[in-house]
Amino acid sequence: ARAPGHEDEGEQIELVLVQLGRELYGLEAQYIFDIRPAEHITRVPRVPDWVAGMVNLRGHVLSVVDLQRFFGLPCAGRNGHNGDNGPATPYLVVVEAPDMELVLVVDDVLTVEALPANRLQDVADTIRGLPPEYVRGVAERRSGDTPPSGDGSMLVILDLPALLADKRLIVHEDIV
């Protein structure tokens, strides 16, 4: 067998496609360390509602951020059921940049896909309520792309280094 021929599309961006509610987002694979079903999240008192808690992964205790709540997106499909597909099981995506390691909660991890960089479009204004500093760009979904996104048209590629540099993710607690 031989792979189907592709014309040279130039630079490729390897993305992990994740679902948040009915929306599809791309996370650059180079920043992803691990993906696993969500379990054993320990709740933490007195944190913002977008902090789902903490997890112990191989002896490392990491903060868990619920991306839907962090971005203020509607929380569809997290009531324990995922439409007609039965119970919803969110996933933990461990992401790391040079100065931060963090776990993100997403509704589903769909696939890994290479996207030609020339398909990436700039974001002039806020996309779907997201601050533009967290969006690297958007790409139009083509009819042959799998899996289809919730609305079938756009894929939002998040800028993980910018997200991980957000000062709200650094917790400073004064001990009294």
Kinemage of the C-alpha trace (Angstrom):
@kinemage 1
@onewidth
@group {chain A} dominant
@subgroup {mainchain}
@vectorlist {calphas} color= white
{ca ala a 1} P 0.000 0.000 0.000
{ca arg a 2} L 1.116 3.507 -0.570
{ca ala a 3} L -0.133 6.782 0.882
{ca pro a 4} L -2.257 8.899 -1.443
{ca gly a 5} L -0.265 11.640 -3.133
{ca his a 6} L -0.587 15.133 -1.726
{ca glu a 7} L 0.575 18.261 -3.411
{ca asp a 8} L 3.192 20.182 -1.472
{ca glu a 9} L 1.210 22.283 0.970
{ca gly a 10} L 4.234 23.825 2.671
{ca glu a 11} L 4.563 24.112 6.433
{ca gln a 12} L 2.196 21.905 8.431
{ca ile a 13} L 0.816 22.511 11.915
{ca glu a 14} L 0.101 19.314 13.818
{ca leu a 15} L -3.079 19.759 15.846
{ca val a 16} L -4.970 17.727 18.382
{ca leu a 17} L -8.650 18.401 17.726
{ca val a 18} L -10.752 18.701 20.862
{ca gln a 19} L -14.388 19.407 21.444
{ca leu a 20} L -15.753 21.937 23.918
{ca gly a 21} L -19.530 21.742 23.887
{ca arg a 22} L -20.476 21.792 20.225
{ca glu a 23} L -17.382 23.689 19.104
{ca leu a 24} L -14.163 22.269 17.664
{ca tyr a 25} L -10.753 23.594 18.705
{ca gly a 26} L -7.204 22.778 17.670
{ca leu a 27} L -4.353 22.514 20.169
{ca glu a 28} L -0.821 22.400 18.808
{ca ala a 29} L 0.477 18.890 19.443
{ca gln a 30} L 3.981 20.118 20.325
{ca tyr a 31} L 2.623 21.483 23.639
{ca ile a 32} L 0.676 18.352 24.612
{ca phe a 33} L 2.366 15.949 27.001
{ca asp a 34} L -0.449 13.498 27.811
{ca ile a 35} L -4.142 12.810 27.183
{ca arg a 36} L -6.297 10.632 29.434
{ca pro a 37} L -9.916 10.200 30.525
{ca ala a 38} L -10.830 12.535 33.381
{ca glu a 39} L -10.850 10.834 36.753
{ca his a 40} L -9.648 11.492 40.273
{ca ile a 41} L -9.817 15.298 40.132
{ca thr a 42} L -9.501 16.641 43.667
{ca arg a 43} L -11.575 19.756 44.285
{ca val a 44} L -9.792 22.740 45.779
{ca pro a 45} L -11.583 25.346 47.929
{ca arg a 46} L -11.474 29.094 47.293
{ca val a 47} L -10.433 28.966 43.632
{ca pro a 48} L -12.187 30.469 40.607
{ca asp a 49} L -15.030 28.342 39.184
{ca trp a 50} L -12.932 27.547 36.097
{ca val a 51} L -10.393 25.662 38.232
{ca ala a 52} L -11.750 22.108 38.271
{ca gly a 53} L -9.218 21.064 40.912
{ca met a 54} L -5.914 19.215 41.068
{ca val a 55} L -4.678 15.840 39.791
{ca asn a 56} L -1.704 13.691 40.655
{ca leu a 57} L -0.153 12.385 37.447
{ca arg a 58} L 2.870 10.156 37.963
{ca gly a 59} L 3.787 11.958 41.176
{ca his a 60} L 3.275 15.484 39.767
{ca val a 61} L 0.431 17.502 41.245
{ca leu a 62} L -1.044 19.741 38.546
{ca ser a 63} L -3.855 22.286 38.395
{ca val a 64} L -6.845 21.385 36.237
{ca val a 65} L -8.543 24.174 34.247
{ca asp a 66} L -11.972 23.742 32.682
{ca leu a 67} L -11.530 25.518 29.322
{ca gln a 68} L -15.271 26.012 28.799
{ca arg a 69} L -15.620 27.889 32.077
{ca phe a 70} L -12.306 29.732 31.617
{ca phe a 71} L -13.500 31.097 28.267
{ca gly a 72} L -17.086 31.607 29.472
{ca leu a 73} L -18.501 29.199 26.867
{ca pro a 74} L -21.857 27.452 27.332
{ca cys a 75} L -21.373 24.112 29.092
{ca ala a 76} L -23.319 21.831 26.755
{ca gly a 77} L -22.911 18.090 27.157
{ca arg a 78} L -21.318 18.049 30.626
{ca asn a 79} L -24.418 17.034 32.587
{ca gly a 80} L -23.213 13.441 32.606
{ca his a 81} L -24.700 12.736 29.190
{ca asn a 82} L -23.425 13.421 25.719
{ca gly a 83} L -26.615 13.654 23.676
{ca asp a 84} L -27.650 10.253 22.328
{ca asn a 85} L -24.167 8.797 22.781
{ca gly a 86} L -24.661 7.947 26.461
{ca pro a 87} L -22.626 9.221 29.398
{ca ala a 88} L -20.111 11.939 28.638
{ca thr a 89} L -16.541 11.303 29.784
{ca pro a 90} L -14.415 14.431 29.640
{ca tyr a 91} L -10.697 14.194 28.964
{ca leu a 92} L -7.645 15.645 30.639
{ca val a 93} L -5.078 17.165 28.280
{ca val a 94} L -1.724 17.850 29.925
{ca val a 95} L -0.106 20.841 28.237
{ca glu a 96} L 3.271 22.358 28.911
{ca ala a 97} L 5.253 25.384 27.868
{ca pro a 98} L 8.689 26.359 29.191
{ca asp a 99} L 7.285 28.128 32.263
{ca met a 100} L 4.007 26.283 32.930
{ca glu a 101} L 2.530 22.804 33.045
{ca leu a 102} L -1.225 22.521 33.356
{ca val a 103} L -4.120 20.138 32.745
{ca leu a 104} L -7.060 21.217 30.576
{ca val a 105} L -10.492 19.593 30.751
{ca val a 106} L -12.127 19.101 27.344
{ca asp a 107} L -15.328 17.291 26.396
{ca asp a 108} L -13.716 15.019 23.832
{ca val a 109} L -10.417 14.416 22.050
{ca leu a 110} L -11.204 13.612 18.438
{ca thr a 111} L -8.060 13.163 16.356
{ca val a 112} L -4.612 14.446 15.452
{ca glu a 113} L -4.527 16.302 12.159
{ca ala a 114} L -1.906 18.151 10.131
{ca leu a 115} L -3.148 21.494 8.897
{ca pro a 116} L -1.317 23.378 6.151
{ca ala a 117} L -0.156 26.667 7.670
{ca asn a 118} L -1.429 28.512 4.587
{ca arg a 119} L -5.018 27.567 5.578
{ca leu a 120} L -4.650 29.447 8.858
{ca gln a 121} L -6.476 32.783 8.823
{ca asp a 122} L -5.785 35.689 11.153
{ca val a 123} L -8.317 36.677 13.742
{ca ala a 124} L -9.313 40.326 13.471
{ca asp a 125} L -11.850 40.318 16.308
{ca thr a 126} L -12.918 38.035 19.089
{ca ile a 127} L -14.006 34.647 17.771
{ca arg a 128} L -16.932 32.963 19.512
{ca gly a 129} L -16.420 35.102 22.577
{ca leu a 130} L -12.738 34.193 22.949
{ca pro a 131} L -10.163 36.886 23.619
{ca pro a 132} L -8.079 37.248 20.429
{ca glu a 133} L -4.805 36.855 22.344
{ca tyr a 134} L -5.692 33.173 22.941
{ca val a 135} L -6.457 32.437 19.293
{ca arg a 136} L -3.612 31.672 16.906
{ca gly a 137} L -6.010 31.609 13.980
{ca val a 138} L -8.981 29.919 12.406
{ca ala a 139} L -9.253 27.484 9.535
{ca glu a 140} L -12.249 26.717 7.424
{ca arg a 141} L -13.329 23.099 7.684
{ca arg a 142} L -13.568 21.435 4.299
{ca ser a 143} L -16.265 18.893 3.482
{ca gly a 144} L -13.753 16.030 3.476
{ca asp a 145} L -12.224 16.956 6.837
{ca thr a 146} L -12.915 14.548 9.649
{ca pro a 147} L -14.270 14.723 12.204
{ca pro a 148} L -16.856 17.379 11.423
{ca ser a 149} L -17.099 20.274 13.814
{ca gly a 150} L -20.294 21.139 15.641
{ca asp a 151} L -21.293 23.849 13.192
{ca gly a 152} L -19.430 22.309 10.269
{ca ser a 153} L -17.543 25.420 9.248
{ca met a 154} L -14.645 26.677 11.400
{ca leu a 155} L -11.816 25.275 13.472
{ca val a 156} L -10.367 27.637 16.087
{ca ile a 157} L -6.672 27.058 16.793
{ca leu a 158} L -5.809 28.112 20.332
{ca asp a 159} L -2.501 29.786 21.158
{ca leu a 160} L -1.389 27.572 24.054
{ca pro a 161} L 1.752 29.566 24.968
{ca ala a 162} L -0.396 32.713 25.313
{ca leu a 163} L -2.982 30.827 27.341
{ca leu a 164} L -0.349 29.337 29.643
{ca ala a 165} L 1.164 32.798 30.163
{ca asp a 166} L -2.155 34.186 31.497
{ca lys a 167} L -1.503 35.688 34.929
{ca arg a 168} L -4.830 34.352 36.238
{ca leu a 169} L -3.350 30.838 36.084
{ca ile a 170} L -0.666 31.710 38.620
{ca val a 171} L -2.078 31.333 42.109
{ca his a 172} L -0.630 33.565 44.809
{ca glu a 173} L -2.026 32.833 48.222
{ca asp a 174} L -0.880 34.722 51.271
{ca ile a 175} L -0.662 32.530 54.346
{ca val a 176} L -2.068 34.296 57.365
